[in-house]
Structure formats: structure tokens, C-alpha cells
């Protein structure tokens, strides 16, 4: 079983490494992503009390995922559902924003 797991990991890494090297330039610059994240944060209650602690260019999935910027806040903000908290945003290359929300079960 251990041999199969190691082989599977090696295959995934071998397949994924060339994709990482062929990464395209983001359609939205890091500066634009930071501005979009700041605007999204400012719309939330308490948004002026937190700041961006990380801004990373990632894919939504390991294989065939879409590139996005992920901005994470220094603290939690209220979300639309009172029991949830927003911890950051995901910014697509078209500028659209998805709020990253953690519920009571997510610690």
C-alpha cells in the first residue's frame, strides 16, 4: 500500500511540475488584486480593523483549475450568515470576488 501511495504521489508531482513551469502571467496584476481585495474588505462591518496578511496566486484545483488570487485577512469579519465569519476573498481573473467564509464547525 505504501509503495502505491509513493508511486501515485510521484506521478502527480511529475505531471504537475511542467504545468507550474508553464504558468501564464495573471490577467489581473497583484496590485489590482490588492485593490479589489481592499474594496471587498471595506464593504464588510469591521473591515477597517483588519488588513491583508497574504495575497497569493493559486489555482482553484490541482489539475485544470482556474487561476485566482487569494487574499486572507488578519482577523475574521462578519459574513452574511450571522454564525459565519469571512476570512478572505478569492479574486478571479475577470475581477469577480468570492468571499471565503468559515462556519462554526470550521475552526
N, C-alpha and C positions, 0 to 999 in steps of 0.2 A: 504494500500500500504506500509506504514511504517513497519507494522508487517511482511509482506512478505520479505522486504529488510533485516530486522534484522534476520529473520529465515534463509535466504539464506546466509548471512554473517556467521552466527553461523555454518551452515553446511559446508561451505568451510573451515573455521578455524578448525573444528573438523576433517575433512578429511585430511587437510594439516599438522596438528601438528604431527601426527605419522610419516609422511614422513620426516619431518625435523629431527626428532629424529633418523631415520634410515639412515641418510646421510652417504654415503660412503666416505672413505678417497680419496681426489683428486688424480688422476693419475699423475698429474704434481704438484710438490710442489710449495709453494708460492715463494720460492727463484728462481725456474726455470721459473715461470710465470713472475717474475720481470725482469729476464734476457731477456726473449723473448720480453717483452714489451719495454725494453730499446733498443733492436736491431731494433724493428719496428719503434720506435720514431726517432732513429738516421738516418734512411733512408729518413726521411722527411726533407725538407728545413726548417731550424729554429729549428730542433729537439734538438739541443744543448742548446737552450734558455729556454726550458720548462722542467718540471720534473713530475714524477708520484705523484699525490696528493692522490690517493686512489687505492687500489687493493683489490677487493672483489670476493669471491667465491659465485656464484649465479647459478640459473637455468634459461634457456632460456624461460621457461614458467612455470606457477604455477603447472600444472599437467603434468606429463610425459615430462617435459623439460630436456634438456641435461645440465649437469654441465659445467660451463665455468668460467674462471677468467675474470673480467672486470677491466681494467686499465684505469684511467682517467688522462688526462694531466692538468697541471697548467694553460695552455693557449691553444689557438687554433693554429693549424698548417695548412698549405696549403694542400688541397686534390687534387685528380686527376682532378676534375672539378674545374676550377678557382673560381666559385661562391660559392663553398662549403668549409667548414673547418672541419678538423679532430679534435675530442675532446678526443679520446682514442682508445683503441683496445679491442676486445673480443678474448680470447685465449681458444680454445677448448682443450679437454684432450688429443688430438693427437698432439698438438703443433701448429696446424694451426691458422692463425690470420685473423680476420675480422676487418677492420677499421671502427670505429664509426664516422660517418660523419653527420654534421648538415648543412642544406642548408640555403639560405637566409630567408626562411619563418620560420625556427626554430630559435628562439631567445634564 
